[in-house]
Amino acid sequence: MRVIFMGTPEFAVASLRALYENNCEIVAVITSPDKPAGRGQKLSMSAVKVFAQQKNLNILQPTNLKDETFLATLKQLDADLQIIVAFRMLPHAVWSMHKYGTFNLHGSLLPQYRGAAPINWAIINGETTTGLTTFFLEEKIDTGNIIFQEEIPIDFEDTADSLHDKLMNAGAELVIKTVNAIQSANYQRLPQQHLIADYMTLKNAPKIFKEHCKISWQQNSLPIYNFIRGMSSEPAAWTEIKDIKNNTVTSLKIFETEIVLVSEPKPAATFETDAKNYLRIYTNDGALDIKNLQLAGKKRMNVKDFLRGHSFENKTFLI
């Protein structure tokens, strides 16, 4: 079967590698254009492009998916199937072009967590399970008929990073399973509507922006704990520290915490530290010990290393 693969980040590389190692005929890899990155703003290639170059695969990097030249090139490839893993929204002319259509790998058990950030939101919402879905593309995003699903547990210590890796590796296997099923004509087309019961509340997974990542210390400890690990390590939950003496405010990213049961509650955002081993911030119903953090303009580090070089005298956390 002649396939076209579309993807950009590291999450997609595992699936592309699995296709390559299983001797699928990959007639093209389509990924995002190179873009400036870092302080020097040098052009950076996507993770998918790096892998595709290493394997001498045919690479296309269209800026406009509706461009007539690109569509003509796509048609000339004479593919049977398109596979999408962490790419962008496709126009009808692209996803409907080939014999067996286009299927997508999504990091949730659809119809739950439709959207751009299903891994983050599953952890933020305190889920204990999530999963993967392969489904055929249709007009509305993440609504197409389901081919396969696989449930994946979420551990209490999982972060967005660790869950990302679990889903990435399991997803590669599900992509191969889906390709083999389509090739042998042994698969279902289950409408998502059949999985939506009247009592269900569908949870969405919209794209996360920096302004969504600020920690509200007035919540209970568990929601804050889930929020921080759901944002770790990208885009990262953050809070603000005010220097009372200088009247300046500095941003602080927090990557890892531990829930602490306290005998004497204190107002939310109150903190305490021994200046050596721990930094504790109080919440609405308890406290969190900060384990891993990064001050704006500085390196990420564990709390002990951080406290060696940073004093919290005349400082206060902003709610």
N, C-alpha and C positions, 0 to 999 in steps of 0.2 A: 504494500500500500504506500502510495506517494503522499507524504505529509508535509505540511507547512507548520512551523512552530513559531508562536508569537509570545514573547516575554521579555522582561527587562531585569528585575533584581535577582539577588542570590537565590531567593525562594524558587525561581523558575529554573535555575541551572540544574538542580537535581533531576527534574523531569526531563529536561533536554538531554542530560547525560544518560539517563535510563533509556531513552529512545535510541540514542546513538549506540549504546552498548548492547541493545537488543536488536541491532541491525535493521532498524526501521529506515526506510528510504526518505531521508530528510532533504527535500528539494530546495528548501529555503528556510532561513531563520530571520524573522522580522523583529526588530528591537528599536528602542528609542534612539534618536540622534545623539551623538556625542554632545556633552554640555560642559561649560566651565564649572570647575569645582575647586574648593580649597582657597587658601590665601592668595596663591599665585594665579588663580582662575585659569588654570591649564585645562584643555579639553580632556574630559574623562569619559571612558567607554563604559557601557553598562556591563554588569557581570555576565549577562547572556552573550554579549558580543565577544568578550574576552574568551569565553569557552568556545564559541563558534569559530573564532579565528584559530585557536589551538588545534581544532579538528578539521580545519580547511573547509568549513561549510559555507554555502552561499548565503551572504548576509545582505539584507535590505534594511534601510533606515529612513523610511518616509517621514516627512514632516506633516504631510497632509494625506490622510487615508482615503480621501475622496478624489485625489488628483487622478486625472484620466490616464496619465502615463504610468502611474503606479498600478492602477487597476488593470491596465493592459498587460503589464509585466506579470501581475499576479495570475491572470488568466492563462498566459503563455506557459506558466510553470506546470499546468495540467495536473494539479494535485487532486487527490481523492478526498482528503480530509485536512481540516485545520484544527490545531490544538492551541488553546490559549491558557497561559499560566501567568498571572500577575502582569497584565498588559493594560491597555487603555480601552475605552469603549469603541466598538467597531461599528461603522455604518452598515446598513443592510446590504449594500452592494458587495461588501467584503465577506461578511459571515455567511451569506447565502450562496456564494459562488460555486462551491465544489460539490461533488457527487454525494458525499456522505455528510455534508454540512460542516459545522464548527462546534466543537465542545470545549467547555471551560472547566478548569479545576478551581474550586472555591474552598476557602478555609473555614467552612462551617457546615453544619447540617441544615441545609436549606429546607424550608423557607426562612429559618431563623438566621439572623445576622447577615442580611443582604447589605452590600455596601463595600467600601474600600478598606475597612479596618476590622475585619471579623475577629482576628486573633486578639487584638487589644481589648475590644469591647467585651468579649467572652470573659476575660479575666477581671476587667473592671467591674462587671456585673456579678462577680462571684460564682460563676458557673463551675461545676465540678466535672462536666463533660462538654466536649465540643466534637468536631469531626471534619470530614471532607466530603465534598460532593462533586461529581462530574455531571455536567448537564449540557444539553444542546442550547445554543444561543437563540434568543428570540428578541423582539423589539425592545421590551422593557428589561432593564438591567437585572440580572440574577433571578429571572423568573422562568427560565426555560424548563423543559421536561427533563427530569432526573434520570440518569443512567445508573450510576452506582453511588452508594454512600458508605462511609466507614466512621464509626464512633471512636473518639480518642479521649482518654481521661485527662483531666487537668488536676495536677497535684497542688496542694496548698502552697508549696514553695515555688511553683512555676512562675516565671516571668514571661513577658511577651517574647523575649529572646529564646528561652528554652522551649516554649510551646511552638514558636515559629519553626525551630529545628525538628521537633517531633512531626509536625504537619508536613514540613518540606519533604522529609524522607519517606513518610507513609504516602504522601501525595504522589511521589514519583512512581511508586508501585501501583497506585490506583490508576494513574495515567496509562501505564502499560496494560493493565487489566482491561481498561476501557477500549484501548486501540485493538487489542486482540478480540474483544467481544464484538466490536463493530465489524472487524474484518471477517469474522465467522458468522455474522448476522445473528448473534445470540445475545441480545440485550433488550432492555425495557425502555420505554419512554413514559415515565410516570409523571403526570401533571402535578405540579407542586400544590395545586388547589386541593388535591386528594389528601394531603398531609395536614391541612389546616382545619382544625376542629373549631367549633363555635366558641368554646371557652378559652381558646389560645390567644395570647397576646404576642404578636410578632415583634421581636426586638431587632432594631436596625443597627448597622455598623458604619456610620458616616465617617468620612475622612476627618482626621484629627489635626487641628492647628494649634499653634503655640498657646493661644489664649485659652484653649480648652484644658491645658495641662496644669494650671495653677491649683495648688492644694488648698482646700478649705479645712482648716483645723477645727472648725466648729462641728464637724461630723463625728460619728462614733469611730473607734479605732479600726474596726474591720473594713468598712467602706474605704477608709483612707489607705489602709494596707493594700487592699485590692487595686485601688486606683494607682498607687505607686508602682506595683509590680506589673500592672497592665500597661504602663507607659515605659517600662524599662527594657532596653536602654534607650530606645528611640520611640517617640520624640522626647521623652523624659519628663516626669513630674517635677514641678519647681515651686519654690516658695520664696519669700523675700525677708531679708534681715535688715533692720534699721539700726544704724549707729546713732544712738541718742545724742552723743557728744557732738558729732560732726553733722548731724541731720542729713545723712546720706542713706540710700537704700541700695542693697546689693542682691542680685538674684542668686539662688542656690538650688542646683538640681539635686534631687534625691532619688537614688536608684534601688536601694534595698533598706528595709526596715524589719523590726521584730515587735510583735505586740507584747506589751507589758501590762500585767495586772497590778494596779496600785491600790494601796490601802487608804490613801488620802488624796482624793481628786483635787485638781487645781484648774483654774480657768484655761480654756482652750488657747493654744499657742504659747502658754507658759513653758519655759524650758529649764532644764537643770543639767549640769555637767560637772564631772570631777576634774575637767581640763586635761585628762590623761586617757581614760578608757571608754567613757560613754557620753553620749549626747542624747538626752531624752526630751521629747516634745509631748506635751499633754494634749489630749483630745477631749471630746465631749463626755466620754465615758471611761477614759483610761489614759494610756500613753503609748507612744512608739519610740523604741530605741533606734536611732539612725545608724546604719551599718556601712553604707557606701554613698558617697556624695561628691559634688563638684561645685566649687565656688566659681562664679563668672570670671572667665579669663584665666582660670587655673586648671590643673590636671585633675582627673577623677582619682579618688583615693579612698581607702578605708578610713573609718572614723578615728582610729588611734593615730594614724599618720597625719590626718587632718588637724587633730587637736594639738599636735606638737608645734604646728606653725601658725595656728589661728586662735586668738583670744576672743571670748564672748563677753568680756567686760564691757559694760555700757551698750550692750546689744539687746535687741528684742525681735522676736519673730512676729511678722504681720499676719493677722487672721485672714 
